[in-house]
C-alpha cells in the first residue's frame, strides 16, 4: 500500500539514509515515478522477478544535506476517501508543496490534474 511506502520514505529521510527498498505494487510504482518526475526523489527502480519484486528508491537531498521532502500528509484513508474535482484543486503550501491525485488517467500532481481538467481521489500532500 502506498501509505506504508510514503511513511518509509519519510522515516528514511529523517535518518539520512541514501537508499531504501520497499515491496512492489503497481500503485506504488506509479506514485514513485510521479515523485521522481517532480524532483522529490532521485530515482526509483524496479528490481527482481515474481514474488520477490521490490522497488529501490534513491532519496534526494539538497546542497546542505537537508531532505528535499520535509513532510508528508496522508489525506485519503481507507476509512475516509476524499474526492476532488479539477476546479477544486488548489496550490499546496502557497506553491511550495504538491497534492497527488489518483485519476482515471493515472497518478497525477495537482497542477497536472488541473491542466488536464481531470479530478479524482486526493491521496496525499507533500512539501
N, C-alpha and C positions, 0 to 999 in steps of 0.2 A: 504494500500500500504506500502511496506517495507521502503520507504523513510521517511514517517511520523514516523514509529516506530524507525528508527535509529536516527532521529532528537530528538525525545522524550528521548531516552536513553542518547544522548549527553547532552541535557539540564538538565536532572535529575542528571547526574554525576557532572556537574558544580555546581548544587545546593546542592550537598552532600546528596541526597535522598538515602534511603535504598532500597525501593521497588517502582515500578511503575506498572500501569495497562494500557494495550493497547488493542485495538479491535482485534478480532481474524480473521486470514486468514491462509490458509494452507501454503502460501509462507512465511508469517511472522514466522509461527511456525517452518518451515524448516530452515530459516535463524538463528533464535534464538537458535535452537538446535545445529547448527554448531558453533555458537559463544560460547555456553556453552562447547562444545566438545574441543574447542581450548583454553579454560581457560580465556576467555574475560568477561564472565558473570558467576555469581554464580549459578543461577538456572532460568529456565523458565518453568512454568507450566500452563496448560490449565484449566480454571475454567468455570462453568456454562453450560447451555444447550441451544440449538436452537439459537434464535436471540441474546440472552444475553450472548453469549460466549465471554470470554476475555482471555488474556494471562497475567499472573502475573510474573513480572521479578524481580529477586533479583540481584542488582548490586554488582560489585566486586571492592574492594579497597585493596591496599597493606598495609604493616605494619604502614607506616607513614600517613595513611588515605588519600592517593592520589589515584585517579581513575586509574584502570588498562588501560582503554581506554583513550588516550589523545586527539585523533581527529578522525573524520570520513570524508571521501571524497567520494561523490556520483559521479560515473563515467558514468554510463549508465542512460540516462534520456528518457522520452517519446518522446522528440523532437530529440534526437540523441542516437541511440542504438550503443553500442560498442561490437564487437565480436572479439574473440581472439582464435587462435589455441593453442594446448597444447605445441607446441615447442616455442611459443612466450611468455609463462607465465614466468615472471622474479620474483626475490625476491623483496619484497616491503620494502622500507626504510632500505636497506642493511641488510635484515633479521629480522628487529625489527617489521615489520608490516605484514599484510596479505591482499591479494586480495581475493575476494569472487566472484565465478562464478556460473551462472545458467547453468547447463549442462544437457544433456539427462539422466544422471544418478542421477540427483538431485543437490541440492546446495552443492558446494564444495569450500574449500580454494584452493588457487593457487598451493600449494605444493601437495595436493591430486590430483588435476586435472592433474598435470604433471606426477605424479606417475602412474595414471590410463590411461594416454595418451588420454585424452578427453578435448576438448575445449568447448567454449560456450559464453554466454553473460557475459561480465565483469560488475558486479553490483556495487561494491564499494570497497574502500581501507580503512583499519582500522589500526591504530597504537596507 
